[in-house]
Amino acid sequence: MRSRHAWVHPGLGILVAGLGVVQQLGSPADTHLAVALCACLLGGGAVAVLPAAPLAGLGALLVVDAGYQVAFGDPPFATFLATMIAMYHLARAATRRTMLTGYAATLAALVVMDVVVSVRGLDSPAGVIIPIVYFAAAAGLGALVRHTANYARIARERTEALEREQAHLAELAAATERARIARELHDVISHSVSLMVLQAEAAREVVDAHPDRAAQTLDVIGDTGRRAIGDLRQLLGVLRSDEDAVPVDLGALVEPVRATGLAVELIESGEPIPAPLRATAYRVVQEALTNTLKHAAASKVVVTVTHDAGGVTLEVVDDGAGTPQPAAGSGRGLAGMAERVQVLGGTLSTQHLTPHGFRVLAQLPVCE
């Protein structure tokens, strides 16, 4: 930014010097013309070096003004104008220490000049007031521009900080949404595919001896596949709305599991599950049943759902021996359940029972 405006002060210096030269050449000739022209040129040069050496430039101007005043009388208007520019620059861009030093030096020079002219009887002491007013006005304008620029810079920095914060929050929201979608996909695909695999294996076992039972099992596979497709379509709808589109009928959830031969008992008590907790309750029970089918080698599982004033309690207990079935898994089932429950401020615990069995317990608080 500074390089773009590097020409400003040299240009002002040339302008001040040129103005002074023209003014002096246009005035009646006197014996001090050469000195006045040199003073104008020095004033222009001092303006040009203000960005690099503000105190040196101002000092040179004060020496020229005071020396001319003492030796010849009132200095050329160009040097007075150059001093006003120096005062403006001090207030606009100099450090606090440089600014105060420059002000003190200017005031001292004005006092010296006024004393000299008063002693010589050339002017009244009130003459010092006029340059002070002009210099103060120049310094005030510089301070105003400085504060305005600072306010603009602070506002710009705050805007940029807000934009960065918004971008960060958007990234966090996107990451959260990706994690939620991953959990949904895991729940839908893992549960449905596990059911279809188990049902297909059962159909293969009975297709020769009991064709009618095999046909029924194939119908269940078809129903499970269609339900999975429906769940995936609902999940795509969730991407454009919210998680309320997730199915919440626990009775419909356990029926395909029973069709695999696993005895499932569903016990529900209390009021219906509150809407904000339904999707999470459904997914927790779904994942627990999927894990039972894939890993527990169980013959029976009991699902207990209780809603009271304290919240919703979900308990899934099987009687499996815990022998893993030959099925692949991502290992994200329990972690996904825990993430769902924690988002709602609830708790999830798992426990191996003695002598056999596995227990999943989730507690979801009701938010008033």
N, C-alpha and C positions, 0 to 999 in steps of 0.2 A: 504493500500500500504506500509506503514511504517513497519508493522509487517512482511511483506514478506522479507524485507531487513534488519531485525534487527540483522542478523548474520554477516553482512559485516564487521563492525568495530571490533567486537570481533575477527573475523577471521583474519583481518589485524593485530590486536594487537599480536595475537599468532604468525603470520608469521614474523612480525618485531622482536619480542623477540627471536624467534627461530633462525632467521637469525643472529642476533647479538650474541647469545650464541655460535652458530657454528663458526662464524668468530673469536670470542675471543678465543675459545678453540683451534682453528687451528693456532693461531698466537704463536710466541715464548713466553714462560712463563715469566711473570714479576711480580713485587710486587703489581701491581694494577689490577690483574686479577679479584679478587673478586669484587672490586669496579666497574670495567667495566661490569661485568656480572649483577650486580645490576642495573647499568644504563640502560642496554639493557632491563631488565625486567620492569623497571619503564617506559621506552619509550613505550614498548608494552602495558602496562596497560593504559598509557595516551591515546594511539590511541583508545583503546577499549571504553573509556568513552567519546570520543569526541561528539557523538550525544546528550548525556544527559547534558554534561557540557563542551562546547567547550573552553571557556576561562580558566577553571580550568585545562583541559588537556594540552592546549598550555602553560599555566603558569608553570605547572610541567615540561614540556619538556625544557622550557627556563631555569628554575632553574638548571635542570640536566646538560644541555649543558654549561651554564655559570660556574656552580660550578666545573664541570670536567675540563673545560678550564683553570680556574684560578688555580686549585689545581694540575692538572696532565698534562695539555697540550690538544691536540686535542681530542674531545670526540669520542666515538665509532661511526662508520658509521650508526649503527642501530638507534641511537638517532637523528642523522641528518636526516635520512630518515623519522623517525616518525614526526619530525618537519615539513618536506615538506608535509606529509599527513595532518597534522593539518592545514597548510596554505591552502591547497586545500579544506579542509572541510569548513573553514571559508568562502572562496569565493563561495563555492557551496551551502551551506545550512544555514549559520548564518544570523542573522539580520544585518542591516547596522551598527547599533551602536556597536554590538559585533565584527563585522568585522574590523571596524576602530580601536577599542580598541586593538584587537589582533595584527593588523599591527603595531600600535604604540609601543606596548610592545615588539614585535619581533625586531623592529628597535633599540629600546633602549638597549635591551640585546646584540645585535650585536655590537653596539657602545661600550658598557662597555667591552665586550670581546676583542674587537680590541684594546681599550686603554690599557687594562691589558697586553696583549701580546706585545704591542709596548713598553710599559714601561720596560718590562722585556727583551726586545730585542730579543724575540723569533720569531717575525714575523714582516712584514712590514705593514703599515696602509692599503695598497691596498688589504690585505687579506680579508677585510670585504666585498669587492665587490663580491667575488665568492659566498658566501652563499646568499647574496641579490639577485643575478641573479637566483640562483636555487629556492629560495623561491618565487621570483616574477613569475617565470615560473609556479610553482605549483599553485599560486594564479590565474594567468591568465588562466590556464587550468580549474580551478574550476569555474571561472567567465564565461568562454565559455560554459561549460556544463550547468551552471545555466541559462544563457540566452537562450540556445537552448531548454532546458526543458520548460522555460516560453513561448517561441514562440510556441512550440508544444502544450502546455496546452491552450494557447489563440486560436490557430487554432482549437483544438478539441472543445473548448467551442463555438466558432463561428459556427462550423459545427453542433453541437447539437442544437444551437439556430435556425439555418436555418432549420434543420429538424423539430423542434417544430413549427416554423412558417409555414412551408409547410403543416404539419399535420393540423394546425389550419385553414389555407386557404382551405385545402381540405374539412374539416368539414363544413366551411362556404359555400363552393360551393355545397356540398351535401345538406345542409339545404335549400339553395336557389333553388336548383333543385327540392327538395321535395315540396317546396311551389309552384313552377311553375306547377309541375305535379298535385298538389292538385287543383290549379285553373283550369287547363285544364279539369280534371275529373269533377269538379263541373259544368263547363260551358256545357260540352257535355251531361252529364247525366241529370242535372237539366232541361236544355232546351228540350232535346228530350223526356224525360219521361213526363214532364209537357204537351207537345204537345200531346203525345199519350194518356195520361189520359183524357184530355179535348176532344179529338176526340172520344175516346171510350164512354165517357158519352153522347156525341152528337149522336153517332150511336145508343146507347140504346134508346134514346128518339124517334128516327124516324124509328126504325127497323120494327115496325108493320105497321105504316101508309105509310111510304115511303121506301120500301125495297131497291129500286135502289139507293137512297141517302145514305142509311146505307152501301150499298156495296161500294160506292165511298169513304165513310169515312173510311171504313176498309182498302181500298187500300192505302189511305193516311197514315193510321197508319203503314201499312207494309212498305211504302216508308220511313216514318220517322224512323222506327226501323232499316231499312237497312242503312240509312244515319248515324244513331248513331253508328252502328257497324263500318261503314267506318271511322267515326271520331276517334273512339277508336283505330282502326288499325293504323291510321295516327299518333295518339298520341304515340303509341308504337314505331313507326318509329322515332318520334321526340326524343325519349330517346337515339337513336343511331345517330341522326344527329342534326337538329336544328328546330326552331319554324316555319321556312318557309313552312313546310309540312302542317300547319294548313289551312283549306279551307278559301278562302277569297271572295267568290262570294256572295255578299249581296243580289242579286236578288234571288238566290236559297235559301238563308236563310229566306226571308220573305214569300215565297210561302206556306210552311207548316203552318205558322202562319195564313195566310189568310184562309186556309182551315178550321180553327176552327171557322170561322165566324167573326173574328175580321178584320175590315177594316184597311189595312196597306198601307200607301202611302210612297214610297221611292223616295226621291229627291236627285239626285247626280249632283254636278257641279264642274267644274274645271278639272284639269288633273287627271289621275288615281292615286290612293293612292300609295305613295312610298313603295317599298318592305319592308323596315324595320318596317313600321307602319301597314302593312296590317293585320297581325295576331291580333294585339291589337285592331285595329278598328273593326274587325269582332267579336271578343269576347265581346267587350263593347256593340255593338249593340245587339248581341245575348242575353247577360245577361239582358239588358234593356227590350227587348221584352219578355223574360221569366218572369221577375218581373211584367210586365203589364198583362200578361195572368194569373198569379197566384194571384195577389193581387189587381189589379186596378179596376176590374169590368168595363172595358172600352169597348166602341164600336168602337173607332177609335184611331189610333196611326200614327203619322207622323215621319218618319225617314229622317233627312236631313244630307247629307254628303257633306262637302265643302273642296276642296283642293286649297289653294292659296299659295302665296309666304311665308306667315307666318307659314304655317303648315296645319294640317288637323283638321277640326272642326266637331264633331259628336253631333247631337242633336236628342233626342228621346222624343217626347211629346205625352201624351195620354190624353183622356178626361174622365178618370175614376173618380169615386166618392171616391176612396181610401178605399173602404170597403174590408177587407181581404177576400179572398176566402178560403174555407176549404181545404187548402193544406199545407202539411208540408214543411218546408224549413230549411236549415242549418243556415241562417242568414249571410252567407259569401258572398253573391252576390255582394253587394255594396263595401264591403271591398276588394274583389278580383278585381273588376274593378279599384278601386283606386290604388291598388298595381301595376297593369299592367300599368296604365297611369303614375304613379310616376317613374317607372323604366325608362321610356323614357323621363323623365323630363317634363311631361305634367301636366295638372290640371284636376280635375273632380269635378263637383258641381251638387247637386240635389236640387230640389225646388218643394214644393207643390203650385199648381196654384189656383187662385181664379176665379170662385167658385169651380170648379172641375178640376182635372187633375194633372199630375206629369211630371216634366221635368228633364231629364238627359243631362248634357252638358259636353263633354270631348274635350279638346284641346291638340293636339299632335304636338309638334314643329318638324320642319324638320331640321335634323342635316346635315350641309354642310360638 
